[in-house]
Amino acid sequence: MVREEIVGSTRTLQWRCVESRIDSNRLYYGRFILCPLMKGQADTIGIAMRRALLGEIEGTCITCAKSEKVPHEYSTIIGIEESVHEILLNLKEIVLRSNIHGVRDASICVKGPKYVTAQDIISPPSVEIVDTTQHIANLTEPIDLCIGLQIRRDRGYRTKLTINSQDGSYPIDAVSMPVRNANHSIHSFGNGKEKEEILFLEIWTNGSLTPKEALYEASRNLIDLFIPFLHGEEEDINLKLKENKNRFTLPIFTFQDRLTNLKKNKKEIPLKCIFIDQSELPYRTYNCLKRSNIHTLLELLSKSQEDLMRIEYFRIEDVKEISDTLRKHFEIDLPKNKFSFFLNPL
């Protein structure tokens, strides 16, 4: 049993795991409670946690398979019981666990007759196969089967692109969702104004995370989304709006519209008045910049790539994404080691 106390004004919230079991290698179950909550709070937390559990947790999966001997996805191969399409569906179901970022290569190279399972996948050390017994294909004749694989860590569900493969590569629907299902329910107790609630959370995972780990990840990701509000400097924002009241207005345009206007007239909107929350950066990158007191485009451009890499939890992929955004929309290169850009910041 795990217990964590959060001290409020007059109440102490407590949470604990009331049930935990492993139904199979790919099905873990956990049931948690949080109490005592004021009326209405359980539903607020329950809805937010369910959405975070299903949509905000990263997972690892196979996203592409490659075999030059396969003419098309719906073909069959002599000596293999399954069609190519069925093999791709089986690869889609393989459960992996890793802390990688970006794409990693793996492969399957076997000779039949053989019952091919996830154990036959040759993967990098940073990737762990959760259930090595998962079925991939059944080779009924003495033939060679060689498949190149791409493994990626992501979140949510991404459908494959329906394009004709020229090099034998076949994208696979990416299901990067460690949580299979999540439910919440509420139990009320007490009378009248003293009525309180208990929140029950049920979590099913695919084995790459335990329900407790999933609860922790979802809570942390949910909190990260609200950090900008906690660190919002309301007075500074009001001062900036006052300073520039007579110089420009903030129309309800999309980010793309604002960039188009800026390119037409570079002096129309000062760079110090374009905030990074308009740059469509990922939440994680945005939160790291905000925690480092980088709020505007001008403040961002005053940092070099070396400066950004010193930010806690910042990755080289984040720097590349920022550089690509600046280059695409402003034709500016983020300096590697010094402050240098050609647009007039005003």
HUWO-V560559 format. One line per field, one symbol per residue. ss: DSSP state (h for helix, s for strand, l for the rest). phi: phi as a letter, one per 20 degrees, with the letter a starting at -180 (. if undefined). burial: 1 if it has 24 or more other C-alpha atoms within 12 Angstrom, else 0. A space follows every 50 residues. Layout:
ss=???
phi=???
burial=???
This chain:
ss=lllssssllllsssssssssssssllssssssssssssllhhhhhhhhhh hhhhhllssssssssslllllllllllllslllhhhhhhhhhlllsssll llsssssssssllsssshhhssllllssslllllsssssllllsssssss ssssssssllllllllllsssllsssllsssssssssssllhhhlsssss ssssslllllhhhhhhhhhhhhhhhhhhhhlllhhhhhhhhhhlllllll llllhhhhhhhhhhllllllhhhlshhhllllhhhhhhhhhllllshhhh hlllhhhhhllllllhhhhhhhhhhhhhhhllllllllllllllll
phi=.dccddedfccdeccbedbbbdfafdbdcbccccaedfgnffffffffff fffecdeebdbedbccbfeefbfeecdfndfefgffffffffefeccadf cndcebbccccefaeecffefedfgfddefcfeffdaceecfdecccecd dcdbcmccffeecfeddnecfcgedecfefbbccccdebnclfefccded ddcdcenfcegffffffffffffgfdggffdfefffffffffgdgeeadd fedfgfffffffffbfefcfffddeffeelfggffgfffffemdddffff ffdefffffeffmedfffffffffffffecldefffbbfabefffl
burial=00000000000010111000000001111111111111100110110111 11111111111111111001011000100101111011111111111101 00111111110000111111111000111110011111100000111111 11111110000000000011111111111111111110000000011111 11111111111111101110110110010000000000000000000000 00000001100100000111111111111010111111111111111111 1111101110100100011111101100010111100000101010
